[in-house]
Amino acid sequence: MTRLPFHDRLDAARQLAQRLAHLRGQRPVVLAIPRGAVPMGRVIADALDGELDVVLVRKLGAPHNPELALGAIDEHGSVHMNPEAALLTLPHRYVADVAQKQLDLIHARRRSYGVQPIPLRDRVVVVVDDGLATGATMFAALEAARAQAPRRLVCAVPVAAADSLERVRLHADEVVCLATPEPFLSVGQWYEDFAAVEDADVMRVLAQGRTSTRHLRIEAGAATPLPGDLTVPTQARGLVVFVHGSGSSRLSPRNRAVADALQQAGFATLLFDLLTPEEDSDPSARFDIPLLAQRLAATLRWLQADPALAALPIGLFGASTGAAAALIAAAAQPARVGAVVSRGGRPDLAGEDVFARVHAPTLLIVGGADHEVLALNRQALARLPRSAELGIVPGATHLFEEHGALDQVATLASAWFRRWLGA
């Protein structure tokens, strides 16, 4: 069930991606309406193994109220007027003049973004925005896409005014909307964080791209190679290796949600299984910290042998017992590990002698309502170097299942790795 407000645009995008999962395997083109929807489009395109582009349309504002949409214009110069505009008395040539001004801005924006439009003929196309108020911009975006003869045209928005959504249904083959609250008022009111997205943010997201995930078999000293999933954005600024905790795996939805956020921030990610299926069936192996640390150290050496990855600074993201293994590996390879983040971790299981040998800046993220683990992390913080910090997510329990809690984990982790690996 959709819960409002959304934490932020990425939260909304992940929920939309789940509702659009039936398009996976069709390599859809996700057209994001700049600027707010572009980070959302990246999340959705990656989740669906699709491609990301922008659809450039501009609203035509009324003379004395630019926020009142008379219609919109697309980058091909087609003007789409709202029916209500016919009821207004407008100055002579007003629409033509404002349309030309907006078209010039569209062309300048396309040049600044530095990307060529993706051909849409016979493709499944998903047009995404962060919300639908009057719908003028979305109408123009859908019509601009329709003109290129896609095989199927989908409109996807997290939240919309009900009457505008009904009109949009006339322009798309499929409409996916998570919520139509009443009264609607504005898009921004349905987000806890609706910070402005700047052109620089758009250019960064478009420049990142994403390769298809490589499914690896890692030689790490186990009886059989360990499966792993490696994702490397273009111009990756670092590689974050996930070290899951007891009873978890590389398929952990919590770690994958954080990995998605890190990929958006420009980091490569590796999620891998530390145990074979036979080992994982033994509960004692899940708490065998030396074994987990040994597998992690072997994996870091295995990564070092790959020329494409050897130059990337390494960060470790440990969860639960995996946090202890991450600290042991950081202590053993100080020149290789540049930063560590722990989510609901058990750093106390690393051993008293490890803390003094950890030189990597370490962030301990703990839920404010996870009282026992919070106490253990406070004790560990006192023994770690000065570069260590404690990040508390208010009200969150051990698994960060509360609304928005995992998004806060992702935000804290991304900021920490940008700070220490970004250079």
N, C-alpha and C positions, 0 to 999 in steps of 0.2 A: 504494500500500500504506500502511495506517495505521501510524504510528510512535508508540510510547508511550515516555515519557509525553507528553501534549499540553503545549505551552508554557503555555497558559492557556485560559480558556473561549472567548475569541474565536478562537483557533487551532482549537479543536474545532468551533466553530460554522461556521467557513468550510469545514471538511472535511465537516460534515454538510450544508451548503447544496449542495455539489457532488453529494452522493448523493441529494439531494431535487430536483435540477434538473428532473426529469420533471414536477414540479408547476407549473413556471413557465407562466404563461398561464392558470392556473385561479384566480388571485387567492385563494390559500388564507388562512385565518385561522390564524396561529401563536399558540398558547396556551402561554405560558411559565410554569413553576412557580416562583413567587418563593422566595427572592430570586435565587439564583445563576444561574438559567436566563434571567432577563430580558434581560441584555446579549446573551446568545446568541440569544434570540428576535428581537432587533432586527436582528442580522446576517442571520439566516435569512429573516425577513420581507422585508427589503430586497432580498436576493438573488433571491427568488422573486416580487417585485412583489406581495407580499401585505400583510395587515394584522396588527398585533401587539396582543394582549391578554394578560391574565394569567388563569390558572385557579387559583382560591384554594382550596386544600385544606390541611388540617393533620393532622399525624401524631398519633395517640393513643398516648402512651407508657405503658409498663408502670409500676406503682407505684414500684418501687425502681430502675428503669433507664429513664429517659425516652427513651433512644436506641433501646430495643427497641420496635419498632412493633407494637402490638396490631391496629392498623387505621388508618383515616383518616376525616375528615369533610370534605364539600365545603360551599360557601357556601349551598347550598340546604338544608342540615341533614341530608343523607343520610349515614349511617354505613356504612363498608365495613370489615368485620373480616377479618383474616387467619385462615385455617383453624387455624393453630397456637394462636391465642388461646383456642380451646375447651379446650385441654389445661391451661390455667392456672386456679388458684383465685383469684378476684379479690374484693376487698371489695364489699359490697353497694352498689349504685348507683355503683360506681367509673366504669364506662364512661359512664354518663349524665352524671355530673358533669364528667368530663374532656372529654367531647364538647361540653357547653355552654360550658365555658371556652374551648375552641378555636374554637367557632363565634363567640363574642363577639370574639375576636381577628381572625377572618376579616372580620367586618363592619367592624371598626375599620380594618383594613388597606385594604379597598375604599374606604372614605371618604377615608382619607389619600392614596391614590393619585390620587383625583380623576378617575377614568375610569369611564365606563359600560360594562357588558359588551356585546360585539359579538354580535348574534344569530347563531346557528350553523346554523339550519335550512337544509338543502340546500346547505351550504357544504363545501368540502374543509377539514378541520381537522387541524392538525399540533400535537400536544402534545409539548413539548420540556422535558427536564430535563438537568442537567449530568452525570448518572450514575444508575445503577439498582443499589441494594444489595438491600434486601428487596423493593422494588417497591410497598410499601403506598401511598405517596403517588401514584405513577403510576397504580395501579389506580383509586384514587378519582378522579383527574383524568380518566381516560378514561371512567369511568362517568358522571361529571358532564357531560362533553361529549356522550356518547352519548344522554343523556336529552333533549338538544335537537335530535335527529334530523338530524345532519349527513349529507351525501351520502356522504362517505368520511372515515374516522377513522384517522389515522396517528400512531404513536408514534415519536419520534426521540430517541435518546440517543447520546452519543459512546462510552460504555463501560458495561458491565453485567455483573452476575453471571449466569452462564449459566442457572442454574435459575430465577432471577427473570424473566429474559427469556423463557423458555419459557412461564411463566404469563401474562406480559403479552400474548403472541400470542393468547390467548383473548379479549382485550378490545379488540383493534384490528383494522382491516381490513388494515393494513400496518405492519410494524415495520422501522425502519432503525436499525441499531446498527453502529458502526465497529469495536468490539473487545469480546471476552469473555475477558479474561485469567484464568488460573488460577495460584495461588489469588487470589481477588478481594480479600478483606479490607475495603477501604473505597474510596469514590469518590475522595477527595482524593489518594490515593497515585499516581493515574494522571495527575496534573498537576504540572508544575514549579512553577507559580504558581496556588495555589488560595485566593487572598485572599478574605476575607469580602466579600459584597455587602450594602450597607446599604440601608435603606428610602429614604434620600436618593438613592442611585444608581438605584434602581428608578424613583422619581418623575421623575428627570432623563431617563432613557431613554424612559419613557412620554410625557413632555411633548414630547420632540424630534419624534417622528413623522418623516415624510420625504415630500416631494412626489415625484411621478414625475419622472424625469430629463428635462430639456428637451434636445432635440437641436438644436443651434444651427448657423447658418452665419455665421461671423464675418468681417466686412469688415476685413482687416488688411493691405491693400496687396498681396496676392497676385493672380495673374491670375484666380483664382476664389476665392470665399469658402471659408474654412477650416472644416471640420466640428469641432464641439465638443460635449461632454456636460456639462451644468450640473446639479448637484444642490444644492438649498437646503433644509436642515431648517427647521422652524418655529423662530422666535426664534434664527436663526443669529447666532453671535458674531463671525463673520468669514468671509472668502472666501479660500481657498487655490487659487492658480493653479498647475497643474503644467506644468513645462517639461521635456519629455522630451529624452533625448540622441540621439546618432547612431544611425540605424537603427531607432528605436523609433517609437511612435505613441500616440495617445490610448487605444488598446486594450491597452497594456502591462499584463500581469497583475500585475507588481510595483507599478506606480504605482496601479493600481486597488485593490489590497489595502491600500495606505497610505491611499488616498482613503476607503475604507470605514471605516477606523479613525478618520479625522478627522471623518467624518460622525457617527459615534457620539459624538464629543467635542463635537458641536454646530457644526461648521464646514461652510459651503458649499464645494463643490469644483468646479473647472472643469478638465477634461482636454480638450485640443484639439491638432490637428495643426498643427505650425509650417510644414510644407511641403506643397505639392500633390503628388499621386502622381507627376507627371512630374518635379518637382524631387527628390523622394525617391529616384528611380532613379539620380540622379547622386551618387556618393559624396562628391564635393567639396562639394556643397551641404550635406551633413550636418555638415560641419565649418566651414561659413561662419558663424562666430560673430556677426559684425556683422549678417548677414541674420536670424539667429534672434532676436537682441536687438531688431532693428527690428520684427519680427512681434510679439514679446511686448509691446513698448511700444505698438504700435497696438492690440493686444487690450486692454491696460489702459485705454486711452482709450475704446475701444468699450464696455467695461464701465461706465466712468464715466458714459456717456450713458444708462444704464438706471436710472431712478429707484429701482427696487426693489433695486438692487445698489450704488448710488453711496455709500450711507452705511456700507457694511460695510468694516472695515479689511482691507487686503490683505496676504496672505502669499504668498511664492513658494516652490515646492518644485521644485528643479532636480536632474536626474539626469544624470550623465556630462557631455557637452558643454553640456547644458541649464543646468547650474549656472553656467557662465560667462555665458550669456545672462541668467540671473536676476540676477547681480551687476551687470551693465551696466545693466539696467533699474532696479534698486534705486538705483544711483548717479545715474541720470538723473531719477528721480521720487522723491526722498527723502520728500516729503510724502505720497506715496500708498502706498508700500511700507513696511509696519510690521515685517516679519520675513522672514528667508530661511532655508530649510533646504536643504542639499545632500546628496544620497545618492550616494556613490561618484563625486563630481563632479570636474571638471577646472577648478577656479577659476583655475589658472594661465593658461588660455586667454583670460581676460577682459582681460588687458593690465595692465601695471605701473601705469598712471595711474588705474585704476579703484578699487583698494583704498582709497585715502585718501578717496574720495568716497562710499563705502558707509557710510551711517549706520544702516541697519537692522540690528538684532541678528541675527547669522548663526551658524547651527549647521552644522558640517561633519561629516557622519556618514560614516565610512569603515570598511571591514572590516579587522580586525586582521591578516588574512593577505593583504590587497591591498597589498603592500609598496611598490610604485612609486607608486601613487596616494596612499597614506598619507604618503609623504615629500613629495609635492607639496602636500598639504593642510596639513602642518605648516609648510611655507614660507609658504603663503597666510595661515595663522593669525597668523604673526608680523607680517604687514603689514596685517591688518584691525584695525578699532577694538577697544577693550577688551571690548566687549559680545559679541565673537565667541568661540565655544567649539568644541572638537573632541570629538566623540562616537565612540568606537571600539567596534565590535561584535566581541568576541573570537572569533577563529577564522573569521570570515566572509571570503569572497573577494569579488571585484568585484561580482558579481550577487546576493550575499546569498542564495544558493540553499540554504545549510545549514539544517538543521531549527531553526526558531525565530528565525533571523537576521532575516528580514523583519518578524516581529512586534516585535523589539526596535527596528528602524527606526521602525515605526509608533508605538511607545510614546514614543520619544525625540522624534519630530516632533510628536506630539500635545501632549506636555508643553511643548515650546518655543513652539508657537503659543498654547497656553493662557496661558503666561507673558507673552508680548508682545502678543498680540491680544485676550486674554480680557477685558480691562477695557473 
